[in-house]
């Protein structure tokens, strides 16, 4: 049921796919479910449940790429409200160890991780997604020079968003 627990797996998966452009295979058919109600998860916190889930070798390879990113959103409840305690009345833990071993907490920690460790992936994906949206179609090989121009110009002009728009509007596409 929606609204009874957060979903750091879905939140982290969305960030790595939509913001960082990672391609992650779908889960295997027999995936063990997390408790549907955060208040009834017993003594274990959601981060502890996810850590236990990652001990399964079939799950660990992918989950180590996005679970921690989703955990930084734990300061926001199931419907996005700010919170200090989870629905089981335990203190919220929004601290995470990211895939590269660095640590961060909350959105500030995620922003720092992306800007310091994964900025190129973020910028590359932003350029690709924006061009897909602007063209109303998927990308083809002949779009690669435009993506490179967008990426280079964005860096040269201090990461100003208008440089992306101008590059797209003046592109041959």
Number of C-alpha atoms within 10 A of each C-alpha: 6 10 14 16 23 25 22 22 16 13 19 21 23 17 15 20 14 15 17 19 18 17 10 14 7 7 11 9 6 6 11 10 7 14 14 15 15 21 16 13 16 9 11 14 18 22 20 11 14 20 16 12 18 17 11 12 10 13 15 16 13 16 22 17 17 24 27 28 32 25 30 25 26 28 23 19 20 20 11 12 8 12 14 15 15 21 20 17 10 13 13 21 19 21 21 22 17 21 14 10 8 11 15 20 22 19 17 10 20 22 15 15 19 15 14 10 13 13 15 15 17 19 21 18 20 20 21 22 18 15 24 15 11 13 13 9 9 11 15 8 6 10 16 12 11 19 24 14 17 25 22 16 17 19 14 11 12 9 14 12 10 11 20 22 16 12 18 20 13 9 14 9 11
